[in-house]
Amino acid sequence: MGIDRRGFMKVSGLTILGIAGGASIDGLASPQTPRKKAAEAGTRRYAMVVDLKKCHSQEGCRDCVQACHLYHNVPDFDNRKDEIKWIWKDSFHHAFHSMEHEHLEESITEGPALLLCNHCDNPPCTRVCPTKATWKREEDGIVMMDWHRCIGCRYCVVACPYGSRSFNWRDPRPHIKEVNPDFPTRTRGVVEKCTFCELRLAKGQKPACVEACKEGALIFGDLEDPESEVRKALQDRFSIRRKPELGTEPEVYYLV
């Protein structure tokens, strides 16, 4: 049976769509690859574990937030419109709105959840940055920022499904109450976020938020090390992650 030009183009178009669809499926299946490569190469994979019960034990506590923002020279504009945040608290229902949690304890679901950059194993933010101002480090998985290369396009802000990035609409420097000379300040027109305190890690120190938490609600370490605190905590307790269905493989875990 013969086929005319219109029929040929129709079949060809469906074939191309099928190939593209296959590529998309492969892309969705790829989040596990970085973790496997890290294990094979013997590199680290840093992660944060938040114990929600311990975090709720001191109502209104903001020690971790204050320590993080003080160390990283995060400005305080005193209004929600210009707010810059590296680590913050939000309601459990807002943080985990896509997750069914009907039978979780009310002490968890009715309390706040501590939020920060998830340092995803498959980060969508790094793929959309036109200047590579944000990237994932191969040696430990930390999603980094280079504020000198950031052009303020905010593509990464849109791509991040966790709201973990802030944009400086105004000059932040006049709004830093006490400047830490050990960490660079930023300028107007750039994006910023948590970097797992990479400068402190290089000195053998814990992240500022972990060190400041008196309740031991924050645990930080290497997921590739079976003897690390994070691995032991995740083995002993049930944990959840924010929006795991997106395939970003977030590396911030919440013990419930």
C-alpha positions in Angstrom: 0.0 0.0 0.0 1.4 3.4 -0.9 1.7 6.4 1.3 1.3 10.1 0.3 3.4 13.0 1.5 0.9 14.0 4.2 0.8 10.4 5.5 4.6 10.2 5.5 4.9 13.5 7.5 2.4 12.2 10.0 4.2 9.0 10.6 7.5 10.7 10.8 6.2 13.2 13.3 4.8 10.4 15.6 8.2 8.7 15.4 10.0 11.8 16.5 7.6 12.3 19.3 8.2 8.7 20.4 11.9 9.2 20.5 11.6 12.5 22.4 9.2 10.8 24.8 11.8 8.1 25.4 14.4 10.7 26.1 12.1 12.3 28.7 11.5 9.1 30.4 15.2 8.4 30.6 15.7 11.9 32.0 13.2 11.2 34.7 14.9 7.9 35.6 18.3 9.5 35.9 18.2 10.9 39.5 19.7 7.7 40.9 22.8 8.0 38.6 24.7 10.7 40.5 24.4 8.7 43.8 25.7 5.5 42.2 28.6 7.4 40.6 29.4 9.0 44.0 29.5 5.6 45.7 31.7 4.1 43.0 34.1 7.0 43.0 34.4 7.0 46.8 33.3 10.6 47.1 31.1 12.1 49.9 27.4 12.9 49.7 26.5 15.5 52.4 23.0 15.5 53.8 21.0 17.1 56.6 18.6 15.3 58.9 16.0 17.3 60.9 14.4 15.6 63.9 11.0 17.3 64.0 10.2 16.1 67.5 13.3 17.6 69.0 12.9 20.7 66.9 9.5 21.3 68.4 10.7 20.7 72.0 11.6 24.4 72.4 8.6 26.5 71.1 9.7 29.6 69.2 13.4 28.6 69.2 15.3 30.3 66.3 18.8 29.6 67.4 19.7 27.8 64.1 18.2 30.5 62.0 20.0 33.3 63.8 23.3 31.5 63.7 23.1 30.8 60.0 22.0 34.4 59.1 24.6 35.9 61.3 27.5 33.8 59.9 26.4 34.3 56.3 25.7 38.1 56.5 22.0 37.6 55.6 20.3 41.0 55.6 17.2 41.9 57.5 14.9 44.1 55.5 12.2 43.8 58.1 9.5 43.1 55.5 8.3 40.0 53.6 8.5 41.6 50.2 12.3 41.9 50.3 13.0 39.0 52.7 16.2 37.0 52.3 16.4 33.7 53.9 18.8 30.8 54.0 17.1 28.7 56.6 13.6 29.4 58.0 10.5 27.9 59.6 7.1 27.3 58.0 4.1 25.2 58.8 4.3 21.5 58.3 1.2 21.5 56.1 2.7 24.1 53.8 6.1 22.4 53.6 4.6 18.9 53.0 1.3 19.9 51.3 1.7 17.2 48.7 2.1 14.4 51.2 -0.6 12.3 52.9 -0.1 12.7 56.6 -3.4 11.8 58.1 -2.1 9.6 60.9 1.1 11.4 61.9 1.2 12.7 65.4 -0.3 16.2 65.9 2.8 17.3 67.7 4.5 17.0 64.3 1.8 18.1 61.9 0.8 21.1 64.0 4.3 22.4 64.5 6.7 24.2 62.2 9.1 22.6 59.8 12.7 23.8 59.4 13.4 24.5 55.7 16.5 25.2 53.7 18.1 24.4 50.3 17.7 20.6 49.8 21.0 20.3 47.9 19.2 17.9 45.5 21.0 15.0 44.0 19.2 15.9 40.7 18.9 19.7 41.1 16.8 21.5 38.5 18.2 24.9 39.4 21.7 24.1 38.1 20.4 23.1 34.6 18.7 26.4 33.9 21.4 28.8 35.0 22.8 30.4 31.8 26.1 31.5 33.4 26.7 28.4 35.6 26.6 30.6 38.7 25.0 27.7 40.5 26.3 24.1 40.2 26.6 20.9 42.1 30.0 19.9 43.4 31.2 16.5 42.2 33.2 15.8 45.4 30.3 16.1 47.9 27.1 17.0 46.2 26.7 20.5 47.6 24.8 22.9 45.3 26.9 26.0 45.2 26.5 29.6 44.3 28.9 32.1 42.7 27.5 35.5 43.3 30.1 37.1 41.0 28.7 35.1 38.0 25.0 35.5 38.9 23.3 37.9 36.5 20.0 38.0 38.4 17.9 36.3 35.7 16.1 34.3 38.5 15.7 31.2 36.3 17.0 29.2 39.3 14.4 30.7 41.5 11.6 29.6 39.2 13.2 26.1 38.7 13.5 25.4 42.4 10.3 23.6 43.6 11.1 24.3 47.3 11.3 28.1 47.4 14.9 27.9 48.7 16.4 30.8 46.8 16.1 34.5 47.6 16.7 37.5 45.3 18.2 40.7 46.4 15.9 43.4 45.1 17.7 46.0 47.1 21.3 46.5 48.3 21.6 44.1 51.2 24.8 45.6 52.8 23.2 48.5 54.7 20.7 46.0 56.2 23.3 43.7 57.8 23.4 44.4 61.5 26.7 42.8 62.3 29.1 42.0 59.4 31.0 38.7 59.6 34.4 39.5 57.9 34.9 35.7 57.3 32.1 35.5 54.8 31.5 37.6 51.7 28.5 40.0 51.5 26.3 40.1 48.4 25.1 42.9 46.1 21.8 44.0 44.7 20.5 41.9 41.8 21.9 38.4 42.8 20.3 35.3 44.1 21.5 33.6 47.3 20.7 30.5 49.3 22.1 27.9 51.8 25.4 26.3 50.8 25.7 23.8 53.7 28.4 26.1 55.2 31.0 24.9 52.7 33.7 27.3 54.2 33.1 25.8 57.7 33.3 22.3 56.3 36.6 23.0 54.8 37.9 23.9 58.2 36.5 20.7 59.8 33.6 22.5 61.4 29.9 21.7 61.4 27.4 23.9 59.7 26.5 27.0 61.8 22.9 25.8 62.3 23.9 22.4 63.5 26.4 23.8 66.0 23.8 26.3 67.3 21.0 23.7 67.9 21.0 22.9 71.6 18.4 20.2 71.3 20.4 18.1 68.8 17.6 18.4 66.3 20.0 18.8 63.3 22.3 16.1 62.2 24.8 16.6 59.3 27.1 14.2 57.6 28.1 12.0 54.7 25.5 9.6 53.4 28.1 7.4 51.8 29.7 6.7 55.2 27.7 3.8 56.9 29.1 4.9 60.2 28.1 8.6 59.9 25.4 10.0 62.2 23.1 10.8 59.3 23.1 7.2 58.1 22.5 5.8 61.6 19.6 8.3 62.2 18.0 7.4 58.9 18.3 3.6 59.7 16.8 4.0 63.2 13.9 6.3 62.4 11.3 6.7 59.6 12.0 9.8 57.6 10.2 11.9 54.9 11.4 14.4 52.3 9.8 17.3 50.6 8.2 16.6 47.2 10.1 13.3 46.5 7.7 12.6 43.6 9.5 15.3 41.5 12.6 13.2 41.2 15.0 15.9 42.5 16.3 13.5 45.2 16.4 16.1 48.0 19.2 15.5 50.6 17.4 17.1 53.6 15.5 14.4 55.6 12.9 14.8 58.3 12.5 12.3 61.1 8.9 11.9 62.1 
